[in-house]
Amino acid sequence: MRSLLLAACLLPLTALAATPEVTLTIKDHRFSPVEVHVPAGKRIKLIVENRDRTPEEFESYDLNREKIIPGGSKGVIYIGPLDAGRHPFFGDFHKDTAKGAVIAE
């Protein structure tokens, strides 16, 4: 009985540990890398590190996400599970330079 209870308590931790993580960096109002490749059909933890002094808004109509990342800080955005294909995103405050895509394969 105790082992069953322990397994039930650890199951959520196992599920969280299995979530793939991808890091994006914003510097000089540009995302790096410009394209990130992720497994299709999985939930992804996207970590966005803003190295600029000014805020940027990560936005994607395709991913149905938007989040302001203050300058000099990090933000976490969960996406997916995604269908295979290209899922564009952009920086709403610098649309001319801050562009990229998540490629689900």
VMD Tcl script that draws the C-alpha trace (Angstrom):
set ca {
  {0.00 0.00 0.00}
  {2.81 2.45 0.88}
  {4.62 1.77 -2.38}
  {1.43 2.49 -4.32}
  {1.01 5.78 -2.45}
  {4.64 6.70 -3.09}
  {4.27 5.90 -6.80}
  {1.13 8.07 -6.99}
  {3.00 10.97 -5.37}
  {6.00 10.67 -7.70}
  {3.99 10.38 -10.91}
  {3.47 14.15 -11.32}
  {7.20 14.75 -10.75}
  {8.08 12.18 -13.40}
  {5.71 13.84 -15.86}
  {7.29 17.25 -15.22}
  {10.81 15.91 -15.60}
  {9.89 14.44 -18.96}
  {8.89 17.82 -20.43}
  {11.52 18.82 -23.01}
  {13.04 22.29 -22.49}
  {14.19 24.70 -25.17}
  {15.95 28.02 -24.48}
  {15.59 31.11 -26.65}
  {17.68 34.22 -26.12}
  {16.73 37.77 -27.02}
  {19.71 40.04 -27.69}
  {19.81 43.21 -29.79}
  {16.07 42.70 -30.38}
  {16.64 39.36 -32.13}
  {15.83 35.80 -31.13}
  {18.59 33.21 -31.06}
  {18.37 30.62 -32.32}
  {15.98 31.80 -35.01}
  {14.57 28.29 -35.36}
  {14.18 25.70 -32.63}
  {13.43 22.06 -33.40}
  {11.17 20.17 -31.01}
  {9.44 16.79 -31.06}
  {5.90 16.87 -32.48}
  {3.14 15.72 -30.17}
  {4.92 16.73 -26.95}
  {4.43 19.58 -24.52}
  {7.49 21.86 -24.48}
  {8.86 24.21 -21.83}
  {10.16 27.25 -23.70}
  {12.56 29.37 -21.63}
  {12.99 32.88 -23.03}
  {16.00 34.82 -21.73}
  {15.91 38.55 -22.50}
  {19.47 39.91 -22.47}
  {18.34 43.34 -23.68}
  {17.66 46.16 -21.24}
  {14.20 46.71 -22.65}
  {11.19 44.38 -22.46}
  {10.08 42.21 -25.34}
  {6.78 40.44 -25.89}
  {7.03 36.89 -27.17}
  {4.00 36.43 -29.39}
  {2.71 33.70 -31.68}
  {-0.72 33.51 -33.26}
  {-0.02 29.94 -34.33}
  {1.01 28.85 -30.82}
  {-1.70 30.99 -29.21}
  {0.81 32.50 -26.77}
  {1.98 35.92 -25.72}
  {4.16 36.90 -22.79}
  {6.10 40.02 -21.89}
  {9.68 39.27 -20.83}
  {11.18 42.26 -18.97}
  {14.72 43.31 -19.83}
  {17.41 41.30 -18.07}
  {15.05 38.51 -17.05}
  {13.70 35.11 -18.09}
  {10.21 33.88 -18.78}
  {8.74 30.42 -19.17}
  {6.12 29.58 -21.78}
  {4.59 26.13 -22.17}
  {3.60 25.20 -25.72}
  {2.14 22.13 -27.34}
  {1.63 19.38 -27.90}
  {2.28 20.60 -31.44}
  {1.37 19.18 -34.80}
  {4.34 18.64 -37.09}
  {5.25 21.78 -39.00}
  {6.49 25.35 -38.70}
  {5.04 27.54 -35.93}
  {6.21 31.17 -36.28}
  {6.71 33.60 -33.39}
  {7.85 37.22 -33.13}
  {8.72 39.96 -30.68}
  {5.73 42.27 -30.66}
  {7.84 45.30 -29.63}
  {10.42 44.76 -32.42}
  {8.53 43.01 -35.22}
  {11.07 44.03 -37.84}
  {13.97 42.13 -36.21}
  {12.63 39.74 -33.55}
  {11.35 36.78 -35.58}
  {11.63 33.05 -35.37}
  {9.87 29.70 -35.53}
  {9.37 26.49 -33.62}
  {9.75 23.51 -35.95}
  {7.90 20.45 -34.66}
  {9.18 17.20 -36.18}
}
mol new
graphics top color blue
foreach p $ca { graphics top sphere $p radius 0.5 }
foreach p [lrange $ca 0 end-1] q [lrange $ca 1 end] { graphics top cylinder $p $q radius 0.2 }
display resetview
